[in-house]
């Protein structure tokens, strides 16, 4: 018996794809959703044109440039003019990236002067190394390459104590983007975060909401072990943001137990308060993340004016189509 619900979804899916095609939001190939030009992503960062190879059709999720990595990289770019994310403050800071994939987020930290170790599973390392080598050569060939830190690649399976010991923790920063997508990964990720952290470590994690159940359990684990702040949209790059993508900044809980278990609420020392820049995250007295008024667009609406879309908008509409068709089988 033909399932009318599936038929309706399939028809809706075709209509939605036709809409995207008409407005040039998601050009369709004749027989596949992934077009050939997805083999490389061009990304402008800090005045440099970078290129990251990817393979969305592989069996490993790490071979795709995920949007949260772009959001984090552009957040760092926007807030690098002054304050604790400026190159002068980040110079020589040790950074480890978990689940680096194609390497975009980690490379952005190296461009700000950090010494970065980008890590992932063995299957992803060849692509990761190729991206790192290509873009490092491009940056170092320029006259202003002295601002560049360093970046290397290492294998790290979450929860593997030998792998963690080999990278010589603790680190000044731990970063990761779109590395939480299944519940069974939460515990080994948390174990790795704790083993890689020191008392003054800052964790910066970007995440696109795909499962509310996984999201809630993830935040519950994080809040029990770290002080968790959510970056307001106004602090992100005006274009590279999306309602479903969040950035979290976390610090280990102090041993005196004075931290309240609510999102964004924390205490800072006088030294840390003096180091805070107006360019960085604002937290109010009640523990809520404040977003100052801004006239910057959030780019949440479909562009129907006939104007050419940016690469970021095209990616987000593509993600919208993929999510819409998640349970629609097109034959």
Secondary structure as a PSIPRED ss2 file (coil, helix, strand):
# PSIPRED VFORMAT (PSIPRED V4.0)

   1 X C   1.000  0.000  0.000
   2 X C   1.000  0.000  0.000
   3 X C   1.000  0.000  0.000
   4 X H   0.000  1.000  0.000
   5 X H   0.000  1.000  0.000
   6 X H   0.000  1.000  0.000
   7 X H   0.000  1.000  0.000
   8 X H   0.000  1.000  0.000
   9 X H   0.000  1.000  0.000
  10 X H   0.000  1.000  0.000
  11 X H   0.000  1.000  0.000
  12 X H   0.000  1.000  0.000
  13 X H   0.000  1.000  0.000
  14 X H   0.000  1.000  0.000
  15 X H   0.000  1.000  0.000
  16 X H   0.000  1.000  0.000
  17 X H   0.000  1.000  0.000
  18 X H   0.000  1.000  0.000
  19 X H   0.000  1.000  0.000
  20 X H   0.000  1.000  0.000
  21 X H   0.000  1.000  0.000
  22 X H   0.000  1.000  0.000
  23 X C   1.000  0.000  0.000
  24 X C   1.000  0.000  0.000
  25 X C   1.000  0.000  0.000
  26 X C   1.000  0.000  0.000
  27 X C   1.000  0.000  0.000
  28 X C   1.000  0.000  0.000
  29 X C   1.000  0.000  0.000
  30 X C   1.000  0.000  0.000
  31 X C   1.000  0.000  0.000
  32 X C   1.000  0.000  0.000
  33 X C   1.000  0.000  0.000
  34 X C   1.000  0.000  0.000
  35 X C   1.000  0.000  0.000
  36 X H   0.000  1.000  0.000
  37 X H   0.000  1.000  0.000
  38 X H   0.000  1.000  0.000
  39 X H   0.000  1.000  0.000
  40 X E   0.000  0.000  1.000
  41 X E   0.000  0.000  1.000
  42 X E   0.000  0.000  1.000
  43 X E   0.000  0.000  1.000
  44 X E   0.000  0.000  1.000
  45 X E   0.000  0.000  1.000
  46 X C   1.000  0.000  0.000
  47 X C   1.000  0.000  0.000
  48 X E   0.000  0.000  1.000
  49 X E   0.000  0.000  1.000
  50 X E   0.000  0.000  1.000
  51 X E   0.000  0.000  1.000
  52 X E   0.000  0.000  1.000
  53 X E   0.000  0.000  1.000
  54 X C   1.000  0.000  0.000
  55 X C   1.000  0.000  0.000
  56 X C   1.000  0.000  0.000
  57 X C   1.000  0.000  0.000
  58 X C   1.000  0.000  0.000
  59 X C   1.000  0.000  0.000
  60 X C   1.000  0.000  0.000
  61 X H   0.000  1.000  0.000
  62 X H   0.000  1.000  0.000
  63 X H   0.000  1.000  0.000
  64 X C   1.000  0.000  0.000
  65 X C   1.000  0.000  0.000
  66 X C   1.000  0.000  0.000
  67 X H   0.000  1.000  0.000
  68 X H   0.000  1.000  0.000
  69 X H   0.000  1.000  0.000
  70 X H   0.000  1.000  0.000
  71 X H   0.000  1.000  0.000
  72 X H   0.000  1.000  0.000
  73 X H   0.000  1.000  0.000
  74 X H   0.000  1.000  0.000
  75 X H   0.000  1.000  0.000
  76 X H   0.000  1.000  0.000
  77 X H   0.000  1.000  0.000
  78 X H   0.000  1.000  0.000
  79 X C   1.000  0.000  0.000
  80 X C   1.000  0.000  0.000
  81 X C   1.000  0.000  0.000
  82 X C   1.000  0.000  0.000
  83 X C   1.000  0.000  0.000
  84 X C   1.000  0.000  0.000
  85 X C   1.000  0.000  0.000
  86 X C   1.000  0.000  0.000
  87 X H   0.000  1.000  0.000
  88 X H   0.000  1.000  0.000
  89 X H   0.000  1.000  0.000
  90 X H   0.000  1.000  0.000
  91 X C   1.000  0.000  0.000
  92 X C   1.000  0.000  0.000
  93 X C   1.000  0.000  0.000
  94 X E   0.000  0.000  1.000
  95 X E   0.000  0.000  1.000
  96 X E   0.000  0.000  1.000
  97 X E   0.000  0.000  1.000
  98 X C   1.000  0.000  0.000
  99 X C   1.000  0.000  0.000
 100 X C   1.000  0.000  0.000
 101 X C   1.000  0.000  0.000
 102 X C   1.000  0.000  0.000
 103 X C   1.000  0.000  0.000
 104 X H   0.000  1.000  0.000
 105 X H   0.000  1.000  0.000
 106 X H   0.000  1.000  0.000
 107 X H   0.000  1.000  0.000
 108 X H   0.000  1.000  0.000
 109 X H   0.000  1.000  0.000
 110 X H   0.000  1.000  0.000
 111 X H   0.000  1.000  0.000
 112 X C   1.000  0.000  0.000
 113 X C   1.000  0.000  0.000
 114 X C   1.000  0.000  0.000
 115 X E   0.000  0.000  1.000
 116 X E   0.000  0.000  1.000
 117 X E   0.000  0.000  1.000
 118 X E   0.000  0.000  1.000
 119 X E   0.000  0.000  1.000
 120 X E   0.000  0.000  1.000
 121 X C   1.000  0.000  0.000
 122 X H   0.000  1.000  0.000
 123 X H   0.000  1.000  0.000
 124 X H   0.000  1.000  0.000
 125 X H   0.000  1.000  0.000
 126 X H   0.000  1.000  0.000
 127 X H   0.000  1.000  0.000
 128 X H   0.000  1.000  0.000
 129 X H   0.000  1.000  0.000
 130 X H   0.000  1.000  0.000
 131 X H   0.000  1.000  0.000
 132 X H   0.000  1.000  0.000
 133 X H   0.000  1.000  0.000
 134 X H   0.000  1.000  0.000
 135 X H   0.000  1.000  0.000
 136 X H   0.000  1.000  0.000
 137 X H   0.000  1.000  0.000
 138 X H   0.000  1.000  0.000
 139 X H   0.000  1.000  0.000
 140 X H   0.000  1.000  0.000
 141 X C   1.000  0.000  0.000
 142 X C   1.000  0.000  0.000
 143 X C   1.000  0.000  0.000
 144 X C   1.000  0.000  0.000
 145 X H   0.000  1.000  0.000
 146 X H   0.000  1.000  0.000
 147 X H   0.000  1.000  0.000
 148 X C   1.000  0.000  0.000
 149 X C   1.000  0.000  0.000
 150 X E   0.000  0.000  1.000
 151 X E   0.000  0.000  1.000
 152 X E   0.000  0.000  1.000
 153 X E   0.000  0.000  1.000
 154 X E   0.000  0.000  1.000
 155 X E   0.000  0.000  1.000
 156 X C   1.000  0.000  0.000
 157 X C   1.000  0.000  0.000
 158 X C   1.000  0.000  0.000
 159 X C   1.000  0.000  0.000
 160 X C   1.000  0.000  0.000
 161 X H   0.000  1.000  0.000
 162 X H   0.000  1.000  0.000
 163 X H   0.000  1.000  0.000
 164 X H   0.000  1.000  0.000
 165 X H   0.000  1.000  0.000
 166 X H   0.000  1.000  0.000
 167 X C   1.000  0.000  0.000
 168 X C   1.000  0.000  0.000
 169 X C   1.000  0.000  0.000
 170 X C   1.000  0.000  0.000
 171 X C   1.000  0.000  0.000
 172 X C   1.000  0.000  0.000
 173 X E   0.000  0.000  1.000
 174 X E   0.000  0.000  1.000
 175 X E   0.000  0.000  1.000
 176 X E   0.000  0.000  1.000
 177 X E   0.000  0.000  1.000
 178 X C   1.000  0.000  0.000
 179 X C   1.000  0.000  0.000
 180 X C   1.000  0.000  0.000
 181 X C   1.000  0.000  0.000
 182 X C   1.000  0.000  0.000
 183 X H   0.000  1.000  0.000
 184 X H   0.000  1.000  0.000
 185 X H   0.000  1.000  0.000
 186 X H   0.000  1.000  0.000
 187 X H   0.000  1.000  0.000
 188 X H   0.000  1.000  0.000
 189 X H   0.000  1.000  0.000
 190 X H   0.000  1.000  0.000
 191 X H   0.000  1.000  0.000
 192 X H   0.000  1.000  0.000
 193 X H   0.000  1.000  0.000
 194 X H   0.000  1.000  0.000
 195 X H   0.000  1.000  0.000
 196 X H   0.000  1.000  0.000
 197 X C   1.000  0.000  0.000
 198 X C   1.000  0.000  0.000
 199 X C   1.000  0.000  0.000
 200 X C   1.000  0.000  0.000
 201 X C   1.000  0.000  0.000
 202 X E   0.000  0.000  1.000
 203 X E   0.000  0.000  1.000
 204 X E   0.000  0.000  1.000
 205 X E   0.000  0.000  1.000
 206 X E   0.000  0.000  1.000
 207 X E   0.000  0.000  1.000
 208 X E   0.000  0.000  1.000
 209 X C   1.000  0.000  0.000
 210 X C   1.000  0.000  0.000
 211 X C   1.000  0.000  0.000
 212 X H   0.000  1.000  0.000
 213 X H   0.000  1.000  0.000
 214 X H   0.000  1.000  0.000
 215 X H   0.000  1.000  0.000
 216 X H   0.000  1.000  0.000
 217 X H   0.000  1.000  0.000
 218 X H   0.000  1.000  0.000
 219 X H   0.000  1.000  0.000
 220 X H   0.000  1.000  0.000
 221 X H   0.000  1.000  0.000
 222 X H   0.000  1.000  0.000
 223 X H   0.000  1.000  0.000
 224 X H   0.000  1.000  0.000
 225 X H   0.000  1.000  0.000
 226 X E   0.000  0.000  1.000
 227 X E   0.000  0.000  1.000
 228 X E   0.000  0.000  1.000
 229 X E   0.000  0.000  1.000
 230 X E   0.000  0.000  1.000
 231 X C   1.000  0.000  0.000
 232 X C   1.000  0.000  0.000
 233 X H   0.000  1.000  0.000
 234 X H   0.000  1.000  0.000
 235 X H   0.000  1.000  0.000
 236 X C   1.000  0.000  0.000
 237 X C   1.000  0.000  0.000
 238 X C   1.000  0.000  0.000
 239 X C   1.000  0.000  0.000
 240 X C   1.000  0.000  0.000
 241 X C   1.000  0.000  0.000
 242 X C   1.000  0.000  0.000
 243 X C   1.000  0.000  0.000
 244 X C   1.000  0.000  0.000
 245 X E   0.000  0.000  1.000
 246 X E   0.000  0.000  1.000
 247 X E   0.000  0.000  1.000
 248 X E   0.000  0.000  1.000
 249 X E   0.000  0.000  1.000
 250 X E   0.000  0.000  1.000
 251 X E   0.000  0.000  1.000
 252 X E   0.000  0.000  1.000
 253 X C   1.000  0.000  0.000
 254 X C   1.000  0.000  0.000
 255 X C   1.000  0.000  0.000
 256 X C   1.000  0.000  0.000
 257 X C   1.000  0.000  0.000
 258 X C   1.000  0.000  0.000
 259 X C   1.000  0.000  0.000
 260 X C   1.000  0.000  0.000
 261 X C   1.000  0.000  0.000
 262 X C   1.000  0.000  0.000
 263 X C   1.000  0.000  0.000
 264 X C   1.000  0.000  0.000
 265 X C   1.000  0.000  0.000
 266 X C   1.000  0.000  0.000
 267 X C   1.000  0.000  0.000
 268 X C   1.000  0.000  0.000
 269 X C   1.000  0.000  0.000
 270 X H   0.000  1.000  0.000
 271 X H   0.000  1.000  0.000
 272 X H   0.000  1.000  0.000
 273 X H   0.000  1.000  0.000
 274 X H   0.000  1.000  0.000
 275 X H   0.000  1.000  0.000
 276 X C   1.000  0.000  0.000
 277 X C   1.000  0.000  0.000
 278 X C   1.000  0.000  0.000
 279 X C   1.000  0.000  0.000
 280 X C   1.000  0.000  0.000
 281 X C   1.000  0.000  0.000
 282 X C   1.000  0.000  0.000
 283 X E   0.000  0.000  1.000
 284 X C   1.000  0.000  0.000
 285 X C   1.000  0.000  0.000
 286 X C   1.000  0.000  0.000
 287 X C   1.000  0.000  0.000
 288 X C   1.000  0.000  0.000
 289 X E   0.000  0.000  1.000
 290 X C   1.000  0.000  0.000
 291 X C   1.000  0.000  0.000
 292 X C   1.000  0.000  0.000
 293 X C   1.000  0.000  0.000
 294 X C   1.000  0.000  0.000
 295 X C   1.000  0.000  0.000
 296 X C   1.000  0.000  0.000
 297 X C   1.000  0.000  0.000
 298 X C   1.000  0.000  0.000
 299 X C   1.000  0.000  0.000
 300 X C   1.000  0.000  0.000
 301 X C   1.000  0.000  0.000
 302 X C   1.000  0.000  0.000
 303 X C   1.000  0.000  0.000
 304 X C   1.000  0.000  0.000
 305 X C   1.000  0.000  0.000
 306 X C   1.000  0.000  0.000
 307 X C   1.000  0.000  0.000
 308 X C   1.000  0.000  0.000
 309 X C   1.000  0.000  0.000
 310 X C   1.000  0.000  0.000
 311 X H   0.000  1.000  0.000
 312 X H   0.000  1.000  0.000
 313 X H   0.000  1.000  0.000
 314 X H   0.000  1.000  0.000
 315 X H   0.000  1.000  0.000
 316 X H   0.000  1.000  0.000
 317 X H   0.000  1.000  0.000
 318 X H   0.000  1.000  0.000
 319 X H   0.000  1.000  0.000
 320 X H   0.000  1.000  0.000
 321 X H   0.000  1.000  0.000
 322 X H   0.000  1.000  0.000
 323 X H   0.000  1.000  0.000
 324 X H   0.000  1.000  0.000
 325 X C   1.000  0.000  0.000
 326 X C   1.000  0.000  0.000
 327 X C   1.000  0.000  0.000
 328 X C   1.000  0.000  0.000
 329 X C   1.000  0.000  0.000
 330 X C   1.000  0.000  0.000
 331 X C   1.000  0.000  0.000
